[in-house]
Amino acid sequence: MSIRRIVPNIHVEAEGRWNTSREFYGLLGFEEVMDMGWVTTLASPTNPTAQISLFTEERTAPVVPDLSVEVEDVDAVYAQVVASGAEIVREPRDEEWGVRRFFVRDPNGRVVNVLTHRS
């Protein structure tokens, strides 16, 4: 199994904190690489796999995930997770922005968004 990147997700609850959060992470060198209105991803310009995502909400799933893990084969990982008995929070789904993903709860109660980009 191949992990391509891990992205921490920050739930920004107050509308006014959205820009404040973007500005703060800009001070650390992050630049915007994706903005869907409800989720913005910031990345390092010199190491594009070093990323952070800011969420005001999760529009296609029941919760904002705590982190995202991009893998090579999301369906293979899903099969392994189901076989382990872990709690699936959201079944696999192809999203309109080009990813296939599912959500699973880790042993500590954190929700992990497991995804792959479709070609």
Biopython code that builds the backbone (N, CA, C, O; Angstrom):
import numpy as np
from Bio.PDB.StructureBuilder import StructureBuilder

atoms = [
    (1, "MET", "N", (0.847, -1.169, 0.000)),
    (1, "MET", "CA", (0.000, 0.000, 0.000)),
    (1, "MET", "C", (0.897, 1.239, 0.000)),
    (1, "MET", "O", (1.889, 1.296, 0.727)),
    (2, "SER", "N", (0.546, 2.209, -0.805)),
    (2, "SER", "CA", (1.363, 3.405, -0.945)),
    (2, "SER", "C", (0.595, 4.641, -0.467)),
    (2, "SER", "O", (-0.510, 4.918, -0.933)),
    (3, "ILE", "N", (1.200, 5.379, 0.470)),
    (3, "ILE", "CA", (0.629, 6.642, 0.942)),
    (3, "ILE", "C", (1.318, 7.766, 0.188)),
    (3, "ILE", "O", (2.546, 7.840, 0.155)),
    (4, "ARG", "N", (0.532, 8.629, -0.408)),
    (4, "ARG", "CA", (1.083, 9.736, -1.192)),
    (4, "ARG", "C", (1.268, 11.004, -0.364)),
    (4, "ARG", "O", (2.231, 11.742, -0.570)),
    (5, "ARG", "N", (0.352, 11.264, 0.570)),
    (5, "ARG", "CA", (0.472, 12.444, 1.434)),
    (5, "ARG", "C", (-0.541, 12.354, 2.560)),
    (5, "ARG", "O", (-1.515, 11.606, 2.474)),
    (6, "ILE", "N", (-0.307, 13.112, 3.608)),
    (6, "ILE", "CA", (-1.225, 13.237, 4.729)),
    (6, "ILE", "C", (-1.468, 14.727, 4.936)),
    (6, "ILE", "O", (-0.527, 15.519, 4.999)),
    (7, "VAL", "N", (-2.736, 15.098, 5.041)),
    (7, "VAL", "CA", (-3.103, 16.505, 5.155)),
    (7, "VAL", "C", (-3.945, 16.710, 6.416)),
    (7, "VAL", "O", (-5.028, 16.135, 6.524)),
    (8, "PRO", "N", (-3.471, 17.519, 7.377)),
    (8, "PRO", "CA", (-4.322, 17.853, 8.517)),
    (8, "PRO", "C", (-5.468, 18.761, 8.068)),
    (8, "PRO", "O", (-5.280, 19.653, 7.241)),
    (9, "ASN", "N", (-6.643, 18.522, 8.619)),
    (9, "ASN", "CA", (-7.827, 19.322, 8.303)),
    (9, "ASN", "C", (-8.220, 20.121, 9.536)),
    (9, "ASN", "O", (-8.334, 19.575, 10.634)),
    (10, "ILE", "N", (-8.422, 21.407, 9.345)),
    (10, "ILE", "CA", (-8.795, 22.286, 10.443)),
    (10, "ILE", "C", (-10.206, 22.799, 10.195)),
    (10, "ILE", "O", (-10.481, 23.418, 9.166)),
    (11, "HIS", "N", (-11.098, 22.537, 11.145)),
    (11, "HIS", "CA", (-12.469, 23.024, 11.052)),
    (11, "HIS", "C", (-12.494, 24.456, 11.565)),
    (11, "HIS", "O", (-12.258, 24.700, 12.748)),
    (12, "VAL", "N", (-12.777, 25.392, 10.686)),
    (12, "VAL", "CA", (-12.845, 26.813, 11.025)),
    (12, "VAL", "C", (-14.321, 27.129, 11.263)),
    (12, "VAL", "O", (-15.095, 27.261, 10.315)),
    (13, "GLU", "N", (-14.702, 27.249, 12.529)),
    (13, "GLU", "CA", (-16.116, 27.368, 12.872)),
    (13, "GLU", "C", (-16.693, 28.748, 12.643)),
    (13, "GLU", "O", (-17.851, 28.868, 12.242)),
    (14, "ALA", "N", (-15.932, 29.776, 12.883)),
    (14, "ALA", "CA", (-16.455, 31.135, 12.738)),
    (14, "ALA", "C", (-16.069, 31.705, 11.379)),
    (14, "ALA", "O", (-14.912, 31.619, 10.966)),
    (15, "GLU", "N", (-17.036, 32.283, 10.694)),
    (15, "GLU", "CA", (-16.813, 32.835, 9.354)),
    (15, "GLU", "C", (-15.641, 33.821, 9.329)),
    (15, "GLU", "O", (-14.844, 33.806, 8.391)),
    (16, "GLY", "N", (-15.529, 34.679, 10.355)),
    (16, "GLY", "CA", (-14.463, 35.671, 10.409)),
    (16, "GLY", "C", (-13.080, 35.065, 10.583)),
    (16, "GLY", "O", (-12.079, 35.710, 10.271)),
    (17, "ARG", "N", (-13.014, 33.847, 11.073)),
    (17, "ARG", "CA", (-11.715, 33.202, 11.294)),
    (17, "ARG", "C", (-11.157, 32.588, 10.011)),
    (17, "ARG", "O", (-9.980, 32.230, 9.959)),
    (18, "TRP", "N", (-11.980, 32.466, 8.991)),
    (18, "TRP", "CA", (-11.547, 31.870, 7.721)),
    (18, "TRP", "C", (-10.342, 32.629, 7.164)),
    (18, "TRP", "O", (-9.286, 32.044, 6.925)),
    (19, "ASN", "N", (-10.511, 33.932, 6.960)),
    (19, "ASN", "CA", (-9.414, 34.736, 6.407)),
    (19, "ASN", "C", (-8.255, 34.841, 7.389)),
    (19, "ASN", "O", (-7.093, 34.836, 6.981)),
    (20, "THR", "N", (-8.561, 34.938, 8.681)),
    (20, "THR", "CA", (-7.509, 35.002, 9.692)),
    (20, "THR", "C", (-6.657, 33.737, 9.653)),
    (20, "THR", "O", (-5.432, 33.813, 9.756)),
    (21, "SER", "N", (-7.287, 32.587, 9.507)),
    (21, "SER", "CA", (-6.555, 31.317, 9.429)),
    (21, "SER", "C", (-5.705, 31.257, 8.161)),
    (21, "SER", "O", (-4.545, 30.849, 8.207)),
    (22, "ARG", "N", (-6.281, 31.661, 7.037)),
    (22, "ARG", "CA", (-5.525, 31.670, 5.778)),
    (22, "ARG", "C", (-4.309, 32.584, 5.891)),
    (22, "ARG", "O", (-3.215, 32.227, 5.452)),
    (23, "GLU", "N", (-4.499, 33.748, 6.474)),
    (23, "GLU", "CA", (-3.390, 34.689, 6.648)),
    (23, "GLU", "C", (-2.318, 34.110, 7.576)),
    (23, "GLU", "O", (-1.124, 34.239, 7.302)),
    (24, "PHE", "N", (-2.742, 33.473, 8.674)),
    (24, "PHE", "CA", (-1.791, 32.892, 9.612)),
    (24, "PHE", "C", (-0.924, 31.844, 8.926)),
    (24, "PHE", "O", (0.300, 31.885, 9.043)),
    (25, "TYR", "N", (-1.540, 30.908, 8.213)),
    (25, "TYR", "CA", (-0.761, 29.858, 7.559)),
    (25, "TYR", "C", (0.063, 30.416, 6.398)),
    (25, "TYR", "O", (1.065, 29.820, 6.003)),
    (26, "GLY", "N", (-0.356, 31.556, 5.855)),
    (26, "GLY", "CA", (0.461, 32.257, 4.860)),
    (26, "GLY", "C", (1.762, 32.751, 5.471)),
    (26, "GLY", "O", (2.801, 32.758, 4.811)),
    (27, "LEU", "N", (1.706, 33.168, 6.743)),
    (27, "LEU", "CA", (2.918, 33.594, 7.442)),
    (27, "LEU", "C", (3.933, 32.456, 7.560)),
    (27, "LEU", "O", (5.140, 32.692, 7.627)),
    (28, "LEU", "N", (3.428, 31.215, 7.585)),
    (28, "LEU", "CA", (4.303, 30.041, 7.672)),
    (28, "LEU", "C", (4.796, 29.582, 6.312)),
    (28, "LEU", "O", (5.561, 28.623, 6.217)),
    (29, "GLY", "N", (4.362, 30.265, 5.255)),
    (29, "GLY", "CA", (4.837, 29.941, 3.912)),
    (29, "GLY", "C", (3.863, 29.180, 3.039)),
    (29, "GLY", "O", (4.195, 28.837, 1.904)),
    (30, "PHE", "N", (2.649, 28.903, 3.549)),
    (30, "PHE", "CA", (1.660, 28.186, 2.750)),
    (30, "PHE", "C", (0.992, 29.113, 1.744)),
    (30, "PHE", "O", (0.773, 30.293, 2.019)),
    (31, "GLU", "N", (0.671, 28.562, 0.571)),
    (31, "GLU", "CA", (-0.043, 29.298, -0.465)),
    (31, "GLU", "C", (-1.273, 28.500, -0.876)),
    (31, "GLU", "O", (-1.263, 27.270, -0.840)),
    (32, "GLU", "N", (-2.332, 29.206, -1.266)),
    (32, "GLU", "CA", (-3.575, 28.554, -1.670)),
    (32, "GLU", "C", (-3.380, 27.764, -2.964)),
    (32, "GLU", "O", (-2.840, 28.278, -3.944)),
    (33, "VAL", "N", (-3.826, 26.511, -2.951)),
    (33, "VAL", "CA", (-3.762, 25.673, -4.161)),
    (33, "VAL", "C", (-5.145, 25.198, -4.593)),
    (33, "VAL", "O", (-5.316, 24.735, -5.720)),
    (34, "MET", "N", (-6.142, 25.309, -3.698)),
    (34, "MET", "CA", (-7.509, 24.927, -4.034)),
    (34, "MET", "C", (-8.460, 25.691, -3.127)),
    (34, "MET", "O", (-8.221, 25.813, -1.925)),
    (35, "ASP", "N", (-9.547, 26.209, -3.712)),
    (35, "ASP", "CA", (-10.579, 26.873, -2.919)),
    (35, "ASP", "C", (-11.931, 26.499, -3.503)),
    (35, "ASP", "O", (-12.270, 26.888, -4.621)),
    (36, "MET", "N", (-12.704, 25.733, -2.726)),
    (36, "MET", "CA", (-14.032, 25.322, -3.164)),
    (36, "MET", "C", (-15.124, 26.082, -2.410)),
    (36, "MET", "O", (-16.299, 25.720, -2.482)),
    (37, "GLY", "N", (-14.738, 27.130, -1.689)),
    (37, "GLY", "CA", (-15.694, 27.917, -0.932)),
    (37, "GLY", "C", (-15.873, 27.407, 0.478)),
    (37, "GLY", "O", (-15.865, 28.199, 1.420)),
    (38, "TRP", "N", (-16.030, 26.128, 0.650)),
    (38, "TRP", "CA", (-16.213, 25.519, 1.969)),
    (38, "TRP", "C", (-14.966, 24.796, 2.446)),
    (38, "TRP", "O", (-14.856, 24.460, 3.625)),
    (39, "VAL", "N", (-14.030, 24.553, 1.546)),
    (39, "VAL", "CA", (-12.733, 23.963, 1.898)),
    (39, "VAL", "C", (-11.667, 24.643, 1.045)),
    (39, "VAL", "O", (-11.824, 24.805, -0.165)),
    (40, "THR", "N", (-10.593, 25.031, 1.697)),
    (40, "THR", "CA", (-9.442, 25.616, 1.018)),
    (40, "THR", "C", (-8.215, 24.809, 1.418)),
    (40, "THR", "O", (-8.006, 24.512, 2.594)),
    (41, "THR", "N", (-7.408, 24.460, 0.422)),
    (41, "THR", "CA", (-6.160, 23.752, 0.703)),
    (41, "THR", "C", (-5.002, 24.688, 0.442)),
    (41, "THR", "O", (-4.943, 25.360, -0.588)),
    (42, "LEU", "N", (-4.085, 24.720, 1.389)),
    (42, "LEU", "CA", (-2.872, 25.523, 1.304)),
    (42, "LEU", "C", (-1.693, 24.565, 1.238)),
    (42, "LEU", "O", (-1.709, 23.512, 1.874)),
    (43, "ALA", "N", (-0.671, 24.926, 0.469)),
    (43, "ALA", "CA", (0.493, 24.051, 0.316)),
    (43, "ALA", "C", (1.771, 24.857, 0.308)),
    (43, "ALA", "O", (1.774, 26.060, 0.050)),
    (44, "SER", "N", (2.855, 24.165, 0.599)),
    (44, "SER", "CA", (4.181, 24.768, 0.501)),
    (44, "SER", "C", (4.546, 24.881, -0.973)),
    (44, "SER", "O", (4.398, 23.908, -1.713)),
    (45, "PRO", "N", (5.017, 26.040, -1.419)),
    (45, "PRO", "CA", (5.400, 26.175, -2.822)),
    (45, "PRO", "C", (6.645, 25.365, -3.177)),
    (45, "PRO", "O", (6.856, 25.045, -4.347)),
    (46, "THR", "N", (7.467, 25.029, -2.191)),
    (46, "THR", "CA", (8.684, 24.266, -2.474)),
    (46, "THR", "C", (8.511, 22.769, -2.242)),
    (46, "THR", "O", (9.308, 21.967, -2.729)),
    (47, "ASN", "N", (7.467, 22.390, -1.495)),
    (47, "ASN", "CA", (7.177, 20.982, -1.232)),
    (47, "ASN", "C", (5.660, 20.813, -1.303)),
    (47, "ASN", "O", (4.996, 20.836, -0.266)),
    (48, "PRO", "N", (5.093, 20.644, -2.508)),
    (48, "PRO", "CA", (3.647, 20.683, -2.681)),
    (48, "PRO", "C", (2.860, 19.598, -1.941)),
    (48, "PRO", "O", (1.639, 19.703, -1.828)),
    (49, "THR", "N", (3.526, 18.567, -1.440)),
    (49, "THR", "CA", (2.796, 17.565, -0.666)),
    (49, "THR", "C", (2.662, 17.978, 0.802)),
    (49, "THR", "O", (1.948, 17.317, 1.557)),
    (50, "ALA", "N", (3.328, 19.047, 1.221)),
    (50, "ALA", "CA", (3.159, 19.599, 2.566)),
    (50, "ALA", "C", (1.958, 20.535, 2.506)),
    (50, "ALA", "O", (2.052, 21.658, 2.010)),
    (51, "GLN", "N", (0.828, 20.056, 3.019)),
    (51, "GLN", "CA", (-0.434, 20.775, 2.864)),
    (51, "GLN", "C", (-1.208, 20.835, 4.172)),
    (51, "GLN", "O", (-0.939, 20.101, 5.122)),
    (52, "ILE", "N", (-2.185, 21.745, 4.181)),
    (52, "ILE", "CA", (-3.152, 21.863, 5.265)),
    (52, "ILE", "C", (-4.463, 22.295, 4.620)),
    (52, "ILE", "O", (-4.455, 23.086, 3.676)),
    (53, "SER", "N", (-5.590, 21.784, 5.117)),
    (53, "SER", "CA", (-6.896, 22.184, 4.579)),
    (53, "SER", "C", (-7.720, 22.841, 5.672)),
    (53, "SER", "O", (-7.730, 22.398, 6.821)),
    (54, "LEU", "N", (-8.410, 23.907, 5.291)),
    (54, "LEU", "CA", (-9.298, 24.651, 6.185)),
    (54, "LEU", "C", (-10.736, 24.403, 5.731)),
    (54, "LEU", "O", (-11.069, 24.644, 4.571)),
    (55, "PHE", "N", (-11.586, 23.927, 6.633)),
    (55, "PHE", "CA", (-12.982, 23.625, 6.330)),
    (55, "PHE", "C", (-13.899, 24.529, 7.130)),
    (55, "PHE", "O", (-13.702, 24.703, 8.333)),
    (56, "THR", "N", (-14.906, 25.111, 6.474)),
    (56, "THR", "CA", (-15.993, 25.753, 7.210)),
    (56, "THR", "C", (-17.097, 24.746, 7.459)),
    (56, "THR", "O", (-17.869, 24.879, 8.409)),
    (57, "GLU", "N", (-17.171, 23.734, 6.601)),
    (57, "GLU", "CA", (-18.148, 22.654, 6.708)),
    (57, "GLU", "C", (-17.700, 21.529, 5.784)),
    (57, "GLU", "O", (-16.720, 21.672, 5.053)),
    (58, "GLU", "N", (-18.405, 20.433, 5.819)),
    (58, "GLU", "CA", (-18.175, 19.325, 4.877)),
    (58, "GLU", "C", (-19.479, 19.147, 4.131)),
    (58, "GLU", "O", (-20.461, 18.669, 4.700)),
    (59, "ARG", "N", (-19.503, 19.524, 2.866)),
    (59, "ARG", "CA", (-20.756, 19.541, 2.109)),
    (59, "ARG", "C", (-21.189, 18.190, 1.564)),
    (59, "ARG", "O", (-22.344, 18.048, 1.163)),
    (60, "THR", "N", (-20.325, 17.206, 1.531)),
    (60, "THR", "CA", (-20.711, 15.921, 0.931)),
    (60, "THR", "C", (-20.613, 14.754, 1.902)),
    (60, "THR", "O", (-20.732, 13.599, 1.492)),
    (61, "ALA", "N", (-20.400, 15.035, 3.169)),
    (61, "ALA", "CA", (-20.261, 13.964, 4.169)),
    (61, "ALA", "C", (-20.823, 14.453, 5.502)),
    (61, "ALA", "O", (-21.058, 15.649, 5.674)),
    (62, "PRO", "N", (-21.039, 13.536, 6.446)),
    (62, "PRO", "CA", (-21.689, 13.923, 7.698)),
    (62, "PRO", "C", (-20.821, 14.716, 8.678)),
    (62, "PRO", "O", (-21.363, 15.366, 9.571)),
    (63, "VAL", "N", (-19.491, 14.683, 8.539)),
    (63, "VAL", "CA", (-18.599, 15.381, 9.469)),
    (63, "VAL", "C", (-17.381, 15.919, 8.723)),
    (63, "VAL", "O", (-17.041, 15.446, 7.639)),
    (64, "VAL", "N", (-16.736, 16.911, 9.320)),
    (64, "VAL", "CA", (-15.446, 17.377, 8.812)),
    (64, "VAL", "C", (-14.400, 16.378, 9.316)),
    (64, "VAL", "O", (-14.294, 16.163, 10.523)),
    (65, "PRO", "N", (-13.629, 15.768, 8.415)),
    (65, "PRO", "CA", (-12.616, 14.814, 8.867)),
    (65, "PRO", "C", (-11.469, 15.516, 9.574)),
    (65, "PRO", "O", (-11.183, 16.685, 9.316)),
    (66, "ASP", "N", (-10.815, 14.784, 10.470)),
    (66, "ASP", "CA", (-9.679, 15.344, 11.205)),
    (66, "ASP", "C", (-8.416, 15.386, 10.354)),
    (66, "ASP", "O", (-7.577, 16.272, 10.522)),
    (67, "LEU", "N", (-8.284, 14.443, 9.454)),
    (67, "LEU", "CA", (-7.145, 14.442, 8.540)),
    (67, "LEU", "C", (-7.508, 13.679, 7.285)),
    (67, "LEU", "O", (-8.445, 12.881, 7.264)),
    (68, "SER", "N", (-6.744, 13.942, 6.238)),
    (68, "SER", "CA", (-6.927, 13.256, 4.961)),
    (68, "SER", "C", (-5.656, 12.493, 4.634)),
    (68, "SER", "O", (-4.547, 12.996, 4.815)),
    (69, "VAL", "N", (-5.833, 11.272, 4.151)),
    (69, "VAL", "CA", (-4.707, 10.436, 3.746)),
    (69, "VAL", "C", (-4.937, 10.052, 2.294)),
    (69, "VAL", "O", (-5.894, 9.347, 1.972)),
    (70, "GLU", "N", (-4.057, 10.518, 1.422)),
    (70, "GLU", "CA", (-4.143, 10.143, 0.008)),
    (70, "GLU", "C", (-3.356, 8.861, -0.205)),
    (70, "GLU", "O", (-2.178, 8.777, 0.143)),
    (71, "VAL", "N", (-4.019, 7.862, -0.782)),
    (71, "VAL", "CA", (-3.406, 6.563, -1.029)),
    (71, "VAL", "C", (-3.439, 6.252, -2.517)),
    (71, "VAL", "O", (-4.135, 6.907, -3.292)),
    (72, "GLU", "N", (-2.679, 5.248, -2.893)),
    (72, "GLU", "CA", (-2.630, 4.855, -4.308)),
    (72, "GLU", "C", (-3.916, 4.165, -4.747)),
    (72, "GLU", "O", (-4.417, 4.429, -5.841)),
    (73, "ASP", "N", (-4.458, 3.280, -3.902)),
    (73, "ASP", "CA", (-5.636, 2.487, -4.268)),
    (73, "ASP", "C", (-6.659, 2.546, -3.140)),
    (73, "ASP", "O", (-6.603, 1.745, -2.207)),
    (74, "VAL", "N", (-7.584, 3.482, -3.221)),
    (74, "VAL", "CA", (-8.551, 3.708, -2.153)),
    (74, "VAL", "C", (-9.460, 2.507, -1.945)),
    (74, "VAL", "O", (-9.855, 2.229, -0.813)),
    (75, "ASP", "N", (-9.803, 1.787, -3.011)),
    (75, "ASP", "CA", (-10.695, 0.639, -2.861)),
    (75, "ASP", "C", (-10.009, -0.516, -2.134)),
    (75, "ASP", "O", (-10.654, -1.223, -1.359)),
    (76, "ALA", "N", (-8.721, -0.717, -2.370)),
    (76, "ALA", "CA", (-7.974, -1.753, -1.648)),
    (76, "ALA", "C", (-7.876, -1.411, -0.166)),
    (76, "ALA", "O", (-8.014, -2.286, 0.689)),
    (77, "VAL", "N", (-7.638, -0.132, 0.136)),
    (77, "VAL", "CA", (-7.568, 0.295, 1.535)),
    (77, "VAL", "C", (-8.936, 0.135, 2.187)),
    (77, "VAL", "O", (-9.029, -0.310, 3.331)),
    (78, "TYR", "N", (-9.985, 0.491, 1.477)),
    (78, "TYR", "CA", (-11.336, 0.337, 2.012)),
    (78, "TYR", "C", (-11.601, -1.128, 2.375)),
    (78, "TYR", "O", (-12.128, -1.409, 3.452)),
    (79, "ALA", "N", (-11.245, -2.052, 1.500)),
    (79, "ALA", "CA", (-11.448, -3.480, 1.779)),
    (79, "ALA", "C", (-10.705, -3.909, 3.041)),
    (79, "ALA", "O", (-11.243, -4.671, 3.845)),
    (80, "GLN", "N", (-9.490, -3.434, 3.220)),
    (80, "GLN", "CA", (-8.713, -3.784, 4.413)),
    (80, "GLN", "C", (-9.344, -3.205, 5.683)),
    (80, "GLN", "O", (-9.405, -3.873, 6.715)),
    (81, "VAL", "N", (-9.806, -1.970, 5.593)),
    (81, "VAL", "CA", (-10.413, -1.307, 6.746)),
    (81, "VAL", "C", (-11.710, -2.013, 7.143)),
    (81, "VAL", "O", (-11.959, -2.240, 8.327)),
    (82, "VAL", "N", (-12.531, -2.359, 6.155)),
    (82, "VAL", "CA", (-13.780, -3.071, 6.440)),
    (82, "VAL", "C", (-13.475, -4.424, 7.077)),
    (82, "VAL", "O", (-14.122, -4.811, 8.051)),
    (83, "ALA", "N", (-12.496, -5.144, 6.535)),
    (83, "ALA", "CA", (-12.123, -6.455, 7.080)),
    (83, "ALA", "C", (-11.638, -6.352, 8.523)),
    (83, "ALA", "O", (-11.781, -7.301, 9.294)),
    (84, "SER", "N", (-11.064, -5.205, 8.894)),
    (84, "SER", "CA", (-10.562, -5.023, 10.258)),
    (84, "SER", "C", (-11.683, -4.774, 11.265)),
    (84, "SER", "O", (-11.483, -4.905, 12.473)),
    (85, "GLY", "N", (-12.857, -4.417, 10.763)),
    (85, "GLY", "CA", (-13.981, -4.112, 11.645)),
    (85, "GLY", "C", (-14.073, -2.653, 12.048)),
    (85, "GLY", "O", (-14.912, -2.302, 12.877)),
    (86, "ALA", "N", (-13.237, -1.793, 11.486)),
    (86, "ALA", "CA", (-13.273, -0.364, 11.821)),
    (86, "ALA", "C", (-14.606, 0.247, 11.379)),
    (86, "ALA", "O", (-15.244, -0.229, 10.440)),
    (87, "GLU", "N", (-15.006, 1.307, 12.075)),
    (87, "GLU", "CA", (-16.270, 1.977, 11.760)),
    (87, "GLU", "C", (-16.148, 2.835, 10.505)),
    (87, "GLU", "O", (-15.329, 3.753, 10.446)),
    (88, "ILE", "N", (-16.957, 2.533, 9.518)),
    (88, "ILE", "CA", (-17.014, 3.354, 8.308)),
    (88, "ILE", "C", (-18.004, 4.484, 8.578)),
    (88, "ILE", "O", (-19.167, 4.233, 8.895)),
    (89, "VAL", "N", (-17.545, 5.718, 8.452)),
    (89, "VAL", "CA", (-18.372, 6.896, 8.699)),
    (89, "VAL", "C", (-19.101, 7.299, 7.419)),
    (89, "VAL", "O", (-20.220, 7.809, 7.465)),
    (90, "ARG", "N", (-18.461, 7.067, 6.288)),
    (90, "ARG", "CA", (-19.039, 7.390, 4.976)),
    (90, "ARG", "C", (-18.490, 6.406, 3.958)),
    (90, "ARG", "O", (-17.279, 6.209, 3.864)),
    (91, "GLU", "N", (-19.377, 5.796, 3.205)),
    (91, "GLU", "CA", (-18.992, 4.803, 2.200)),
    (91, "GLU", "C", (-18.205, 5.453, 1.055)),
    (91, "GLU", "O", (-18.290, 6.668, 0.873)),
    (92, "PRO", "N", (-17.445, 4.674, 0.283)),
    (92, "PRO", "CA", (-16.693, 5.233, -0.850)),
    (92, "PRO", "C", (-17.616, 5.924, -1.847)),
    (92, "PRO", "O", (-18.735, 5.486, -2.113)),
    (93, "ARG", "N", (-17.098, 7.016, -2.382)),
    (93, "ARG", "CA", (-17.880, 7.809, -3.337)),
    (93, "ARG", "C", (-16.924, 8.581, -4.239)),
    (93, "ARG", "O", (-15.872, 9.045, -3.799)),
    (94, "ASP", "N", (-17.305, 8.709, -5.502)),
    (94, "ASP", "CA", (-16.569, 9.544, -6.445)),
    (94, "ASP", "C", (-17.106, 10.960, -6.331)),
    (94, "ASP", "O", (-18.304, 11.194, -6.494)),
    (95, "GLU", "N", (-16.213, 11.905, -6.050)),
    (95, "GLU", "CA", (-16.613, 13.300, -5.904)),
    (95, "GLU", "C", (-16.429, 14.031, -7.230)),
    (95, "GLU", "O", (-15.595, 13.651, -8.053)),
    (96, "GLU", "N", (-17.214, 15.077, -7.423)),
    (96, "GLU", "CA", (-17.180, 15.832, -8.683)),
    (96, "GLU", "C", (-15.850, 16.527, -8.933)),
    (96, "GLU", "O", (-15.548, 16.881, -10.073)),
    (97, "TRP", "N", (-15.041, 16.732, -7.881)),
    (97, "TRP", "CA", (-13.751, 17.417, -8.070)),
    (97, "TRP", "C", (-12.599, 16.451, -8.327)),
    (97, "TRP", "O", (-11.434, 16.840, -8.240)),
    (98, "GLY", "N", (-12.915, 15.190, -8.643)),
    (98, "GLY", "CA", (-11.887, 14.277, -9.135)),
    (98, "GLY", "C", (-11.233, 13.353, -8.131)),
    (98, "GLY", "O", (-10.153, 12.825, -8.394)),
    (99, "VAL", "N", (-11.863, 13.145, -6.987)),
    (99, "VAL", "CA", (-11.314, 12.185, -6.032)),
    (99, "VAL", "C", (-12.347, 11.101, -5.738)),
    (99, "VAL", "O", (-13.551, 11.312, -5.883)),
    (100, "ARG", "N", (-11.855, 9.947, -5.328)),
    (100, "ARG", "CA", (-12.693, 8.882, -4.774)),
    (100, "ARG", "C", (-12.280, 8.782, -3.320)),
    (100, "ARG", "O", (-11.086, 8.734, -3.021)),
    (101, "ARG", "N", (-13.260, 8.748, -2.390)),
    (101, "ARG", "CA", (-12.905, 8.782, -0.981)),
    (101, "ARG", "C", (-13.948, 8.095, -0.108)),
    (101, "ARG", "O", (-15.095, 7.886, -0.502)),
    (102, "PHE", "N", (-13.495, 7.752, 1.097)),
    (102, "PHE", "CA", (-14.392, 7.276, 2.151)),
    (102, "PHE", "C", (-13.861, 7.799, 3.473)),
    (102, "PHE", "O", (-12.707, 8.218, 3.568)),
    (103, "PHE", "N", (-14.722, 7.770, 4.507)),
    (103, "PHE", "CA", (-14.328, 8.211, 5.847)),
    (103, "PHE", "C", (-14.374, 7.011, 6.777)),
    (103, "PHE", "O", (-15.284, 6.186, 6.698)),
    (104, "VAL", "N", (-13.380, 6.919, 7.662)),
    (104, "VAL", "CA", (-13.311, 5.858, 8.666)),
    (104, "VAL", "C", (-12.920, 6.481, 9.997)),
    (104, "VAL", "O", (-12.177, 7.462, 10.038)),
    (105, "ARG", "N", (-13.428, 5.901, 11.097)),
    (105, "ARG", "CA", (-13.082, 6.393, 12.430)),
    (105, "ARG", "C", (-11.896, 5.587, 12.956)),
    (105, "ARG", "O", (-11.919, 4.356, 12.930)),
    (106, "ASP", "N", (-10.863, 6.276, 13.432)),
    (106, "ASP", "CA", (-9.693, 5.580, 13.990)),
    (106, "ASP", "C", (-9.989, 5.152, 15.430)),
    (106, "ASP", "O", (-11.024, 5.542, 15.971)),
    (107, "PRO", "N", (-9.118, 4.366, 16.068)),
    (107, "PRO", "CA", (-9.377, 3.879, 17.425)),
    (107, "PRO", "C", (-9.527, 4.984, 18.475)),
    (107, "PRO", "O", (-10.061, 4.734, 19.556)),
    (108, "ASN", "N", (-9.061, 6.207, 18.171)),
    (108, "ASN", "CA", (-9.162, 7.331, 19.103)),
    (108, "ASN", "C", (-10.382, 8.203, 18.847)),
    (108, "ASN", "O", (-10.572, 9.223, 19.510)),
    (109, "GLY", "N", (-11.208, 7.802, 17.884)),
    (109, "GLY", "CA", (-12.411, 8.561, 17.571)),
    (109, "GLY", "C", (-12.239, 9.604, 16.494)),
    (109, "GLY", "O", (-13.200, 10.289, 16.144)),
    (110, "ARG", "N", (-11.033, 9.744, 15.955)),
    (110, "ARG", "CA", (-10.778, 10.714, 14.882)),
    (110, "ARG", "C", (-11.319, 10.186, 13.556)),
    (110, "ARG", "O", (-11.256, 8.986, 13.287)),
    (111, "VAL", "N", (-11.846, 11.082, 12.735)),
    (111, "VAL", "CA", (-12.362, 10.690, 11.429)),
    (111, "VAL", "C", (-11.280, 10.957, 10.380)),
    (111, "VAL", "O", (-10.745, 12.060, 10.272)),
    (112, "VAL", "N", (-10.978, 9.906, 9.614)),
    (112, "VAL", "CA", (-9.943, 9.979, 8.580)),
    (112, "VAL", "C", (-10.612, 9.900, 7.212)),
    (112, "VAL", "O", (-11.391, 8.987, 6.938)),
    (113, "ASN", "N", (-10.297, 10.863, 6.368)),
    (113, "ASN", "CA", (-10.747, 10.908, 4.983)),
    (113, "ASN", "C", (-9.669, 10.182, 4.165)),
    (113, "ASN", "O", (-8.551, 10.682, 4.044)),
    (114, "VAL", "N", (-9.989, 9.025, 3.610)),
    (114, "VAL", "CA", (-9.045, 8.256, 2.806)),
    (114, "VAL", "C", (-9.440, 8.454, 1.345)),
    (114, "VAL", "O", (-10.584, 8.200, 0.966)),
    (115, "LEU", "N", (-8.492, 8.909, 0.526)),
    (115, "LEU", "CA", (-8.836, 9.302, -0.833)),
    (115, "LEU", "C", (-7.746, 8.955, -1.839)),
    (115, "LEU", "O", (-6.598, 8.678, -1.493)),
    (116, "THR", "N", (-8.160, 8.984, -3.091)),
    (116, "THR", "CA", (-7.214, 8.929, -4.205)),
    (116, "THR", "C", (-7.752, 9.850, -5.287)),
    (116, "THR", "O", (-8.964, 10.011, -5.428)),
    (117, "HIS", "N", (-6.847, 10.455, -6.051)),
    (117, "HIS", "CA", (-7.261, 11.263, -7.193)),
    (117, "HIS", "C", (-7.497, 10.337, -8.376)),
    (117, "HIS", "O", (-6.667, 9.486, -8.693)),
    (118, "ARG", "N", (-8.644, 10.519, -9.023)),
    (118, "ARG", "CA", (-8.955, 9.725, -10.217)),
    (118, "ARG", "C", (-8.228, 10.301, -11.408)),
    (118, "ARG", "O", (-8.056, 11.516, -11.514)),
    (119, "SER", "N", (-7.805, 9.441, -12.297)),
    (119, "SER", "CA", (-7.117, 9.901, -13.512)),
    (119, "SER", "C", (-8.095, 10.241, -14.598)),
    (119, "SER", "O", (-7.691, 10.645, -15.688)),
]
sb = StructureBuilder()
sb.init_structure("model")
sb.init_model(0)
sb.init_chain("A")
sb.init_seg("    ")
for serial, (resi, resn, name, xyz) in enumerate(atoms, 1):
    if name == "N":
        sb.init_residue(resn, " ", resi, " ")
    sb.init_atom(name, np.array(xyz, "f"), 0.0, 1.0, " ", f" {name:<3s}", serial, name[0])
structure = sb.get_structure()
